[in-house]
Each structure stands twice: as structure tokens, then as C-alpha cells.
Amino acid sequence: MFGLFKSSNVKRIGVNDMDDLIGKVDLIDIREPYEYKGGALKTAKNIPMMELMSGANRYLNKDRTYYIMCQSGNRSRQCCSVLSKQGYDVVDVTGGYGSYAGSKRK
């Protein structure tokens, strides 16, 4: 459903399968602020990767699901791996903003 599949304990969804979910899920863009300002998906909250990983408990609740995205999918994959091992329910948005072809850009 929605291109979601599970591999190595991290759930994944393709960025181009996100349109119907935008505004309905907690979407976190882990790119740097200058990247985020250059364009982002609607409703995405910007929390840079290192800030999120070093203080996840300040931003995330373990009883919620968070969709994590970056520019190409590399950082989100790494971040989701770390966060899932810490007990957070995260979904890796594969492909990243650079591959997004939908209509939900800010």
C-alpha cells in the first residue's frame, strides 16, 4: 500500500507515493536549512539530520510515526536506521526531494 515495504526493520515509502499522505502524516525534512529554503514538500518540518539524531527525544515521541526525508535518500536511510534502533517508529522516504515529481511542493 502506497509503495510501503519493510526491510531491515526500517519501513520505506517512495517519495512519489507521498502525495496522498502529505498533510496527514508527520513529515520531517532532515536537510540543512539552506537546502530546505530552496524548496520542500508542503507540511514538512525542517530538523537537520545531526540535530535530530543528537536530540531525538526533544523532537520525537515514541508513540507516533514519522516520515523522514532528505535530498536523495542517503541521509534519511542512515537517520532512520539510527532512530529505529532507538525505538522510534520512522518511515524512510526513499528518493528524496530531488526525485519528487508530485504537486505538493511549498
Secondary structure per residue as TSV (DSSP state, phi and psi in degrees):
chain	resnum	aa	ss	phi	psi
A	1	M	-	360.0	129.7
A	2	F	T	56.4	25.3
A	3	G	T	73.0	16.9
A	4	L	-	-84.8	132.7
A	5	F	E	-147.0	166.5
A	6	K	E	-119.5	134.3
A	7	S	E	-149.9	132.6
A	8	S	T	48.1	45.3
A	9	N	T	65.9	4.4
A	10	V	E	-114.0	123.4
A	11	K	E	-75.9	150.5
A	12	R	E	-137.4	150.8
A	13	I	E	-145.7	141.6
A	14	G	E	-71.6	142.0
A	15	V	G	-57.2	-33.2
A	16	N	G	-82.5	2.6
A	17	D	G	-101.8	7.7
A	18	M	-	-88.9	-18.7
A	19	D	T	-50.5	-45.0
A	20	D	T	-71.7	-14.7
A	21	L	T	-97.3	-20.1
A	22	I	T	-62.2	128.3
A	23	G	T	92.3	-10.9
A	24	K	T	-112.0	-13.0
A	25	V	S	-126.6	163.2
A	26	D	E	-83.5	107.2
A	27	L	E	-107.5	123.4
A	28	I	E	-117.0	123.4
A	29	D	E	-96.7	114.4
A	30	I	-	-94.9	13.2
A	31	R	S	-70.8	166.4
A	32	E	-	-68.5	154.2
A	33	P	H	-54.0	-38.3
A	34	Y	H	-66.4	-31.6
A	35	E	H	-71.1	-44.5
A	36	Y	H	-60.9	-42.1
A	37	K	H	-64.7	-22.8
A	38	G	T	-77.4	-6.3
A	39	G	-	144.9	143.0
A	40	A	-	-156.2	170.5
A	41	L	B	-81.7	146.4
A	42	K	T	-56.1	142.1
A	43	T	T	70.9	-0.9
A	44	A	-	-71.6	133.2
A	45	K	E	-96.2	133.5
A	46	N	E	-91.9	115.4
A	47	I	-	-134.0	105.7
A	48	P	-	-53.7	146.6
A	49	M	H	-50.0	-52.1
A	50	M	H	-65.9	-35.0
A	51	E	H	-65.9	-43.9
A	52	L	H	-66.1	-46.3
A	53	M	H	-69.4	-30.1
A	54	S	H	-84.7	-13.1
A	55	G	-	-147.4	45.0
A	56	A	H	-54.1	-37.4
A	57	N	H	-64.6	-18.3
A	58	R	H	-78.6	-23.1
A	59	Y	H	-114.7	-26.9
A	60	L	-	-119.2	150.7
A	61	N	-	-112.3	140.5
A	62	K	T	-73.6	-7.8
A	63	D	T	-99.7	11.9
A	64	R	S	-124.0	161.9
A	65	T	E	-106.8	134.9
A	66	Y	E	-122.9	135.6
A	67	Y	E	-97.8	123.4
A	68	I	E	-112.2	127.0
A	69	M	E	-135.3	160.8
A	70	C	-	-141.7	-153.9
A	71	Q	S	-79.4	-47.4
A	72	S	S	-120.6	-13.7
A	73	G	S	109.4	-13.2
A	74	N	H	-70.8	-49.8
A	75	R	H	-65.7	-39.9
A	76	S	H	-65.2	-37.1
A	77	R	H	-62.1	-46.2
A	78	Q	H	-64.1	-46.2
A	79	C	H	-63.0	-44.9
A	80	C	H	-63.2	-37.7
A	81	S	H	-60.8	-46.4
A	82	V	H	-66.2	-48.5
A	83	L	H	-65.2	-38.2
A	84	S	H	-66.2	-35.0
A	85	K	H	-67.8	-23.1
A	86	Q	T	-87.2	-0.2
A	87	G	T	96.9	9.8
A	88	Y	-	-88.3	145.4
A	89	D	E	-90.9	101.7
A	90	V	E	-125.4	151.0
A	91	V	E	-122.9	124.3
A	92	D	E	-79.4	120.3
A	93	V	E	-88.8	99.6
A	94	T	E	-75.8	150.9
A	95	G	T	92.5	-33.9
A	96	G	-	68.6	177.4
A	97	Y	G	-59.4	-34.0
A	98	G	G	-63.5	-20.8
A	99	S	G	-101.6	-1.6
A	100	Y	-	-70.7	128.5
A	101	A	-	-119.2	7.6
A	102	G	S	-83.2	-168.1
A	103	S	S	-112.3	14.1
A	104	K	-	-104.0	37.2
A	105	R	B	-81.7	150.3
A	106	K	-	-72.8	360.0
